[in-house]
């Protein structure tokens, strides 16, 4: 299976039944001889019936993180960020979702 980047650290994969949303994270190895070496891994964020639902989750998660970090302080900023993310994702995957 091939991971397809949606936006930033978010990727999707697919099986016969659903779209699998993943997030790329950096880990440090605990394996003997490689202790402390960094490598990329994926954690599953959720399972969705279609790519549009997976993309919607990405927008919600990134907006939530922006609020939690204090980057988005007003409702206007939240709405603008959500709109920007939706535009970027739509441009990346096309309008056929």
Secondary structure, DSSP 8 states (H G I E B T S, - for coil): ---EEEETTEEEEE-SS-EEEEEEEEEE--STT-TT-EEEEEEEEEEESSHHHHHHHHHHHHHHHHHHTTS--SHHHHHHHHHHHHHHHHHHH-S--
